[in-house]
């Protein structure tokens, strides 16, 4: 059933993206960032609605009260492509930090750039970090909410990897709240694109962290916040074998 759900959802994702792709043409010609962002948010809502309906998933969000209005730096765990959609529906003016390779995807790539997403060439080394910091500073000045995945890549549910230095630099630069987020999205939206599992998917939003100037203190604070969120909401914080169905039947 997990594979069947995955196949049906992938077909839905393909056709909804293709259909809405035609709608991006006039928006791209007008070069209207506000329209592009609204359109992208609609696409994300439709994708998640299809995911929930086809794959029998219910999304449970806790801690919305921990999202203050105005510019933010949201430091979220990253386990699946789901994490790239959900924040389009949770904050007013989301601004993801994405790898530059995504901007080369037909239809999707140009819209990422037009909506103002921050594309980073990870091969550029120190220059990439400087560009990211400049872009996020401008985005915060424009009252946007920055979403960054401190682990740098998708991880398995419960897997622990080192926090990348980029988020530490951003936190030290930003005069905005840094909000930790834990999730178990990888249990339901697998790395294998053909596997989707049913159940209750959790997104747990924690209280803003104190802005620490010392690197080790900030890293420890973020990891501790993730630990607390996982403990409180019964989310995996130790490696999980995805071959074992831990979700609802």
N, C-alpha and C positions, 0 to 999 in steps of 0.2 A: 504493500500500500504506500510506503514512503516513496518508492520509485515512481509509482503511478501519480501521486500528488506532485512530485517534482516535474514529471513530464507535462502534466496539464498546466501547472503554473508557468513553466518555461514557455509554453505555447502562448499563454495569456500575456506574459511579459513581452514576448516578441511582437505580438500583434498590437498591443496597446502602445508600445514604444514606436512602432512603425506608423501607426495611425496618428499619434500625437506629433511625430516627427514632421509631418506635413504642416502642422500648425506652427512650427517654429520658423517657417520660411518668412512670413511677413514680420514676425517679431525681430528676426535677425536683420531684415532689411531696414526696419525702423531704428535698430540699435537702441532699444529701450530696455535698460536694465531692470526697471521696476516691473514691466510686463514679463520679461524673461523670468524673473524670480517668482512671480505669481504663477506663471505657467508651469515652472519646474515644481513648485509646491503642489499644484494640482496633479501632475504626473506622479509624484511620490505618494500622494494620498490614494490614487487609483491603484498603484502597484501594491501598496500595503493592504488595501481592501481586498484585492484579488488574492494576495498571499493568505490573509486570514480566512477568507471564504473557501478557497480551493484546498488549502492545507490544514484546515481545522485548527487554526492557531488563534488564541486570544492574547492580545497584548495588554499587559498590566504595567502601568506607569505609576511609580511612587515617588514622592518628594518634589512634585511640581512647585510647591511653595518655596523650594530652595533655589528657584530660578528668578533672581531679581530682574527688574526691567532694565533695559539699556544694554550697553556693551558688556560681553562676558567672554571668558575663556573656558570652554567646556572640555574637560579632560576625560575622555570616555575609553573604556575598554573596547576592543575591536575584535569580534569573532566571526562576523559574516557581512555580506553585502547589505543585510538588513540595517546595519548601523549607519550606512550611507544614505538611507532613506528616512529614517525615523525623525531625525532632527529637522528635516524640512517641514514637519508637522508640529513640532513642539515649541519652536521659538519663532519670533516675528521675522527676523532678518538673518537667517543662517548663512554662514560663510565657512565652508569646509576648506581645510588645507588638504589638497589632493596631489598625488603624484602626476607629473607632467604627461605621462603616457596616456592617462585618461582623456586628455584634451585632444588626442589624435583619433578618438573613436568617432566614426561618422555620426552626424546628427547630435549625439550627446556631447562630444567634445566642444564644438562651437558654443553650445548653450551653457556649458560650464563656465567658459570664459566670459560670456555675455552677462551671466548672473553675478559675476564678480568673484567666483571661487578663486582661491589662491593656489596656483599650480607651481609645484616645486620640482626642479630637476635634481634628483637625489645624487646624480653623478657629478654635480657641480661643486661639491665640497663646501668650503667656507662661504663661497659666493652664494650658494643656495640658502644658507642660514641668514646671511645679510638681507637677501631679497625677501625671505619669508618675514623677517622682523619688520622690514619697511612696509611690506604689504599689510601685515596685521595691525600695525600702528595706524595706517590710513583707514583700515576697515573699522577699527574701534572708534576712530574720530568720526566715522560715518554712522555710528550707532549700531554696528552689526555684532552678531554673536559668533565668535570663532569656535569651530569644532575641530579639535585635534585628537588624534589617536596616539598617545604617548609611547605605546609599544612599537610603533613604526610599521606594523604589518598585522594581518589577521593572525590570531592565535587560536589554539584549541581551547574549549571551555576548561577553565581552571588552570591553564598553562601560565607559568610565570616567566616573563622575559624582562630584560633590562629596559628601563625607561630611557628613551632617546634624549640626548641633550637639548634638542630643539625646543621641547616644551618647557624645559627649565629656563632657557634663555627667554622664551616668550613670557613666562610667568614673572621673571625678574623685570622685564621691560614694561609689562602691562600694568596700568593703574586701574585694574578692573578685577572683579571677583573671579577666582578660579574654582570651578565647580567639578567635583569628581563624580563619575558615573560608572556603575557596574552593570553588567548584563549577562544573560545566559543565552543570547541569540544563537550561538553556535550549536546549541542542542537541537534547534528547530530548522535553521537555514544552514545546511552543512556546506563545508568546503567543496564537496562533490556537488556540482550543480544539479544533479539528477535526484538528490535526496532532500526531502522535506518531511519533517516530523510534526505530528499534532501535539497540542498541549498549551500550557500557559507560559508565554514568553515574558520575561521580566526586564524592565529597565528601571534601575534604582538610582535616583538622583540624590546626592549627598549635599551637606551644607558646604558653603564656600570655604575654601582653605585660607588660612592666614598666608599672606605673601611673605615667603622666606627668602632672604637674600643669599643664604648659604645653600649650595647645591645639594649637599647630602641631607640637610634638614628638609628641603622641599621634597626630594625623592622619597624620603622616609614617610613624610606626611601624606603624600599621595597614595603610596602603597598601603599605609595604615588605614586610610579612608576607604580604599577598595576592600581591604580585609573586613572592616566593620560592616560595610554595606552587604558584602557576601554572607557574612555571618547572620546579620539581622534578617535578610530576605531569603536565606537558605539557597544561595547561589553557589555554584562550584568555585572553589579556590584552590583545588588540587586537581591534577590532570584527570580528565574523564575519557573513558573509552567510548567513542561514538558508535562503535559497532554494537554496543549494548543499548537497547531501547530503554532510556530512563524517563521517558515522557509518558503521558497518558495514552492508552491504546486508542 
